[in-house]
Amino acid sequence: MLEHQPDYDQVKARHEAWWHGEVIDRALVWITAPNGREGPPFPRKTHASHRERWFDTEYQLDCAEAWMSRTAYVGDSLPVWWPNLGPEVYTAFLGCPLEYTDTTSWAVPILDSWDKLDTVRFDPDNDYYLQTRRMTDAAIERGKGKFIVGYTDLHPGADGACAFRDPQRLCTDLLDYPDEVRELLRRVEEPFAMVFDTLARRLEETGNPVCSWLPCVSEGRVHIPSNDFWCMVSSRMAREFFLDITVQECRMADRSVFHLDGRTAIKHLDLLLEIPELHAIQPTIGAGDVFDDEWMGVIRRARAAGKSIHLAANWDMVSAIMAEFGPEGFLFTMGAASVDEAEAAVRRIERWDG
């Protein structure tokens, strides 16, 4: 039981069934809404730089608790906080510096010559890595009985390699320097198993489920493999350079859901469906795109291959899915303006009324 989600045990059981393409009583719906209560005040604090604000653990946790206290976790949603130093923090563990803004950060490519490959290496005393662990420990202590702590967003593989070389440059590297690209990928991927295991073990020993930014929980470890870069290459090249990396990442976890980002990545879906250790697909419809028959085709193919679906959805999308599929294997993420609206959405999904 959690303070912010008293039905945690039942929610966790539904999540576990979802990984297996099954349902206990209904499809999963992750939906939150304002609860109308006045929680602790949001912190007011001045920082000397964007980076200092991102690294201020107590400030970040104060913000999170203020937000959670004002949020109703309806359906199968869970209060989860994970240390967030930006989407490319894994490459920072390996020596790539990050630039910060108010809302995000990005890596600054430093591998301008292949004779500098030795600069790509994991350092256990790296400030980003140590700060991630400090934030994890502080959150575990603060969250006892209140919220779940996840591990940070980890992007090794092609996305990690991009951070060191720049995406456009890596595209031409695949043609001009394929052996060097393979070595870069090896160096980026090599520390991942140790980093993932270290963070996962810390969560496990404190009773937290091992989850992350996409908070699907399980009885075992959850990982979210992704490859935003491969939308720019052919499926032949994707298979040659990147498929084995994704397979290995799936094998490191007990449950995995692939973040399929954007329409141009759909061409690689068949490669993903070949992976028996991959349990779910997250079709991610980008800004300006629409849910159409091509995206519905992704869902059809994934479900036919036995993969569950995690989908950020509106009612038109949910209704189209209800009209064609049963509830097994679906997890919808939705928003609501009120608790009443959120609870009505859960009841509609329970009826599976398209």
C-alpha positions as CSV (number, residue, x, y, z in Angstrom):
1,M,0.0,0.0,0.0
2,L,1.2,3.5,-0.8
3,E,-0.1,6.8,0.6
4,H,-0.8,8.1,-2.9
5,Q,-2.1,4.8,-4.3
6,P,-3.8,2.7,-1.7
7,D,-4.8,0.1,-4.3
8,Y,-1.1,-0.6,-5.1
9,D,-1.2,-4.4,-4.7
10,Q,-4.1,-4.7,-7.1
11,V,-2.6,-2.2,-9.6
12,K,0.7,-4.1,-9.5
13,A,-1.2,-7.4,-10.2
14,R,-2.9,-5.8,-13.2
15,H,0.4,-4.6,-14.5
16,E,1.9,-8.1,-14.2
17,A,-1.0,-9.6,-16.2
18,W,-0.5,-6.9,-18.9
19,W,3.1,-8.0,-19.5
20,H,1.7,-11.5,-20.3
21,G,-1.0,-10.1,-22.7
22,E,-3.7,-10.9,-20.2
23,V,-6.3,-9.1,-18.0
24,I,-7.5,-9.7,-14.5
25,D,-10.7,-7.6,-14.7
26,R,-10.1,-5.0,-17.4
27,A,-7.5,-3.4,-19.6
28,L,-5.0,-1.1,-17.8
29,V,-5.6,2.7,-17.8
30,W,-3.0,5.0,-16.4
31,I,-5.0,8.2,-15.6
32,T,-4.4,11.0,-13.2
33,A,-6.3,14.2,-12.3
34,P,-6.2,17.1,-9.8
35,N,-7.5,15.9,-6.5
36,G,-8.7,19.3,-5.4
37,R,-6.6,19.2,-2.2
38,E,-4.1,21.8,-1.0
39,G,-0.7,20.1,-0.5
40,P,2.6,21.3,0.7
41,P,3.7,24.5,-1.1
42,F,5.8,24.3,-4.2
43,P,9.4,25.3,-3.3
44,R,10.6,28.8,-4.2
45,K,14.4,28.8,-4.6
46,T,16.9,30.7,-6.7
47,H,19.7,28.8,-8.4
48,A,22.9,30.1,-9.9
49,S,22.4,28.0,-13.1
50,H,20.1,25.6,-14.8
51,R,22.5,22.8,-14.0
52,E,22.5,23.7,-10.3
53,R,18.7,23.5,-10.2
54,W,18.7,20.0,-11.9
55,F,21.3,18.8,-9.4
56,D,19.4,20.1,-6.3
57,T,18.0,16.9,-5.0
58,E,16.0,18.3,-2.1
59,Y,14.4,20.9,-4.4
60,Q,13.5,18.3,-7.0
61,L,11.9,16.0,-4.3
62,D,10.1,19.0,-2.8
63,C,8.6,19.8,-6.2
64,A,7.7,16.1,-6.7
65,E,5.9,15.8,-3.4
66,A,4.0,19.0,-3.8
67,W,2.8,17.7,-7.2
68,M,1.9,14.2,-6.0
69,S,0.0,15.6,-3.0
70,R,-2.3,17.4,-5.5
71,T,-2.7,14.5,-7.8
72,A,-5.3,11.7,-7.8
73,Y,-3.8,8.4,-9.0
74,V,-6.8,6.8,-10.6
75,G,-7.1,3.4,-12.3
76,D,-3.7,1.8,-12.6
77,S,-1.6,4.9,-12.3
78,L,1.2,5.0,-9.7
79,P,3.2,7.7,-8.0
80,V,6.7,7.3,-9.3
81,W,9.7,9.6,-9.1
82,W,13.0,8.9,-10.8
83,P,16.3,10.8,-10.8
84,N,16.2,12.9,-13.9
85,L,19.4,14.7,-15.1
86,G,18.2,14.7,-18.7
87,P,17.6,12.1,-21.4
88,E,21.3,11.7,-22.3
89,V,22.6,11.3,-18.8
90,Y,23.9,7.8,-19.6
91,T,26.4,9.3,-22.1
92,A,27.5,11.7,-19.4
93,F,28.4,8.7,-17.3
94,L,30.9,7.9,-20.1
95,G,32.4,11.4,-20.4
96,C,30.0,13.4,-22.6
97,P,29.2,16.8,-21.1
98,L,25.6,18.0,-20.9
99,E,24.2,21.4,-21.5
100,Y,21.1,22.4,-19.5
101,T,18.1,24.6,-20.1
102,D,15.1,25.1,-17.8
103,T,13.2,22.1,-19.3
104,T,15.8,19.7,-20.7
105,S,19.4,18.9,-21.4
106,W,21.4,17.6,-24.3
107,A,24.9,16.1,-24.8
108,V,27.7,18.0,-26.4
109,P,29.5,15.8,-29.0
110,I,33.1,15.5,-28.1
111,L,34.3,12.6,-30.4
112,D,35.4,14.8,-33.4
113,S,38.1,12.3,-34.4
114,W,38.2,8.5,-34.3
115,D,41.6,8.5,-32.7
116,K,39.9,9.8,-29.5
117,L,37.8,6.7,-29.0
118,D,39.6,6.0,-25.7
119,T,37.8,9.1,-24.3
120,V,34.6,7.1,-24.3
121,R,34.8,5.2,-21.0
122,F,32.8,4.8,-17.9
123,D,34.1,6.4,-14.7
124,P,32.6,5.3,-11.4
125,D,33.6,8.6,-9.9
126,N,31.8,10.6,-12.7
127,D,29.8,13.4,-11.1
128,Y,26.7,12.6,-13.1
129,Y,26.8,9.0,-12.0
130,L,27.4,9.8,-8.4
131,Q,24.7,12.4,-8.4
132,T,22.2,9.9,-9.9
133,R,23.0,7.5,-7.1
134,R,22.7,10.2,-4.4
135,M,19.3,11.3,-5.8
136,T,18.2,7.6,-5.8
137,D,19.2,7.2,-2.2
138,A,17.5,10.4,-1.1
139,A,14.3,9.5,-2.9
140,I,14.2,6.1,-1.4
141,E,14.4,7.6,2.1
142,R,11.8,10.3,1.3
143,G,9.4,8.0,-0.5
144,K,9.0,5.3,2.1
145,G,5.3,4.4,2.2
146,K,4.4,7.3,-0.2
147,F,5.8,6.8,-3.7
148,I,7.8,4.5,-5.9
149,V,11.4,5.3,-6.8
150,G,12.5,4.4,-10.3
151,Y,15.9,4.4,-12.0
152,T,17.0,7.1,-14.3
153,D,16.4,7.2,-18.1
154,L,19.1,5.2,-19.7
155,H,19.9,5.4,-23.5
156,P,22.9,3.3,-24.5
157,G,23.3,1.8,-28.0
158,A,22.8,4.0,-31.0
159,D,21.4,6.9,-29.1
160,G,24.4,6.9,-26.9
161,A,26.7,6.8,-29.8
162,C,24.9,9.7,-31.4
163,A,25.6,11.8,-28.4
164,F,29.4,11.4,-28.9
165,R,29.3,11.9,-32.7
166,D,26.1,13.9,-33.5
167,P,23.2,12.1,-35.4
168,Q,23.9,13.5,-38.8
169,R,27.6,12.6,-38.6
170,L,26.8,9.1,-37.4
171,C,24.7,8.5,-40.5
172,T,27.7,9.0,-42.8
173,D,30.0,7.2,-40.4
174,L,27.9,4.0,-40.9
175,L,29.0,4.2,-44.6
176,D,32.5,5.6,-44.3
177,Y,33.7,4.1,-40.9
178,P,31.6,1.0,-40.1
179,D,34.3,-0.6,-38.0
180,E,34.8,2.5,-36.0
181,V,31.1,2.8,-35.4
182,R,31.0,-0.8,-34.2
183,E,33.8,0.0,-31.7
184,L,32.0,3.1,-30.5
185,L,28.8,1.1,-30.0
186,R,30.7,-1.6,-28.1
187,R,32.3,1.1,-25.8
188,V,28.9,2.7,-25.2
189,E,27.1,-0.5,-24.5
190,E,29.7,-2.3,-22.5
191,P,29.1,-0.5,-19.1
192,F,25.3,-0.7,-19.4
193,A,24.8,-4.1,-17.8
194,M,26.8,-3.0,-14.7
195,V,25.0,0.4,-14.5
196,F,21.6,-1.1,-14.9
197,D,22.3,-3.9,-12.3
198,T,23.7,-1.4,-9.8
199,L,20.7,0.9,-9.9
200,A,18.3,-2.1,-10.0
201,R,19.8,-3.8,-7.0
202,R,19.6,-0.6,-5.0
203,L,15.8,-0.4,-5.7
204,E,15.3,-4.1,-5.1
205,E,17.0,-4.1,-1.7
206,T,14.6,-1.3,-0.5
207,G,11.5,-3.0,-1.7
208,N,10.9,-0.8,-4.8
209,P,9.9,-2.3,-8.1
210,V,12.5,-1.8,-10.8
211,C,10.9,0.7,-13.2
212,S,11.8,4.0,-14.8
213,W,10.4,6.9,-16.7
214,L,7.7,4.7,-18.3
215,P,6.3,3.4,-15.0
216,C,5.1,0.0,-15.9
217,V,5.9,-2.2,-12.9
218,S,6.5,-5.9,-12.6
219,E,7.5,-8.7,-10.3
220,G,10.9,-8.4,-11.9
221,R,13.2,-5.8,-13.5
222,V,11.7,-3.6,-16.2
223,H,13.7,-2.0,-19.0
224,I,12.7,0.4,-21.8
225,P,15.0,-0.2,-24.8
226,S,14.8,2.5,-27.5
227,N,16.6,3.6,-30.6
228,D,15.5,7.1,-31.8
229,F,18.4,7.2,-34.2
230,W,17.5,4.3,-36.4
231,C,14.6,6.1,-38.1
232,M,17.3,7.4,-40.3
233,V,18.7,4.1,-41.6
234,S,17.4,1.1,-43.5
235,S,16.2,-2.1,-41.9
236,R,19.2,-3.9,-43.4
237,M,21.5,-1.5,-41.6
238,A,19.4,-1.5,-38.5
239,R,19.7,-5.3,-38.3
240,E,23.5,-5.2,-39.0
241,F,24.4,-2.6,-36.4
242,F,21.7,-2.3,-33.8
243,L,19.4,-5.3,-33.5
244,D,21.8,-7.4,-31.3
245,I,22.2,-4.4,-28.9
246,T,18.4,-4.3,-28.4
247,V,18.3,-8.1,-27.9
248,Q,21.0,-7.9,-25.2
249,E,19.3,-5.1,-23.4
250,C,16.0,-7.1,-23.3
251,R,17.8,-10.1,-21.9
252,M,19.2,-8.0,-19.0
253,A,15.7,-7.4,-17.7
254,D,12.7,-9.6,-16.8
255,R,10.3,-7.4,-18.7
256,S,10.9,-4.9,-21.5
257,V,8.8,-2.5,-23.6
258,F,10.3,-0.9,-26.7
259,H,9.8,2.9,-27.2
260,L,9.0,3.0,-30.9
261,D,9.4,6.7,-31.5
262,G,7.7,8.2,-34.6
263,R,6.2,7.0,-37.9
264,T,9.6,6.7,-39.6
265,A,10.6,4.0,-37.1
266,I,7.7,1.8,-38.0
267,K,9.8,0.2,-40.8
268,H,11.8,-1.6,-38.1
269,L,8.8,-3.1,-36.3
270,D,9.3,-6.6,-37.8
271,L,12.9,-6.6,-36.4
272,L,11.5,-6.0,-32.9
273,L,8.7,-8.6,-33.2
274,E,11.5,-11.2,-33.8
275,I,12.8,-10.7,-30.2
276,P,11.2,-13.2,-27.8
277,E,12.5,-11.4,-24.8
278,L,10.7,-8.2,-25.8
279,H,7.3,-8.2,-24.1
280,A,5.6,-4.9,-25.2
281,I,5.7,-2.1,-27.8
282,Q,5.1,1.6,-27.0
283,P,3.9,3.2,-30.4
284,T,4.8,6.8,-29.9
285,I,3.0,9.2,-32.2
286,G,5.1,12.4,-32.6
287,A,4.0,16.0,-32.5
288,G,1.9,16.9,-35.5
289,D,1.2,13.3,-36.4
290,V,-2.2,11.5,-36.2
291,F,-3.4,8.1,-35.3
292,D,-4.3,6.4,-38.6
293,D,-4.4,3.0,-40.2
294,E,-0.6,2.8,-40.3
295,W,-0.4,3.2,-36.6
296,M,-3.3,0.8,-36.1
297,G,-1.3,-1.6,-38.3
298,V,1.5,-1.4,-35.7
299,I,-0.9,-2.5,-33.0
300,R,-2.3,-5.3,-35.2
301,R,1.1,-6.7,-36.0
302,A,2.4,-6.4,-32.4
303,R,-0.7,-8.1,-30.9
304,A,-0.5,-10.8,-33.5
305,A,3.1,-11.4,-32.4
306,G,2.0,-11.6,-28.7
307,K,3.4,-8.2,-27.7
308,S,1.4,-6.0,-25.3
309,I,0.8,-2.4,-26.2
310,H,1.4,0.8,-24.1
311,L,-0.3,3.8,-25.8
312,A,-0.8,7.4,-24.9
313,A,-4.3,7.7,-26.2
314,N,-7.4,9.8,-26.6
315,W,-10.9,8.5,-26.7
316,D,-11.0,8.3,-30.5
317,M,-8.0,6.0,-30.4
318,V,-9.3,3.9,-27.5
319,S,-12.7,3.5,-29.3
320,A,-11.0,2.3,-32.5
321,I,-9.1,-0.3,-30.5
322,M,-12.2,-1.4,-28.6
323,A,-14.0,-1.9,-31.9
324,E,-11.3,-4.4,-33.2
325,F,-9.6,-6.0,-30.2
326,G,-10.4,-7.4,-26.8
327,P,-8.9,-5.8,-23.7
328,E,-6.0,-8.2,-23.3
329,G,-2.6,-6.7,-23.6
330,F,-3.5,-3.0,-23.6
331,L,-2.3,-0.2,-21.3
332,F,-3.7,3.3,-22.1
333,T,-2.2,6.5,-20.7
334,M,-4.8,9.3,-20.6
335,G,-5.4,12.6,-18.9
336,A,-8.5,13.9,-17.1
337,A,-9.6,17.3,-15.8
338,S,-11.2,15.9,-12.6
339,V,-11.4,12.8,-10.5
340,D,-15.0,12.2,-11.7
341,E,-13.9,12.3,-15.3
342,A,-11.0,9.9,-14.6
343,E,-13.2,7.4,-12.8
344,A,-15.7,7.5,-15.6
345,A,-12.9,6.7,-18.1
346,V,-11.9,3.7,-16.0
347,R,-15.6,2.5,-15.9
348,R,-15.9,2.8,-19.7
349,I,-12.7,0.9,-20.3
350,E,-13.9,-1.8,-17.8
351,R,-17.1,-2.1,-20.0
352,W,-14.9,-2.2,-23.1
353,D,-17.6,-0.1,-24.8
354,G,-16.4,1.1,-28.2
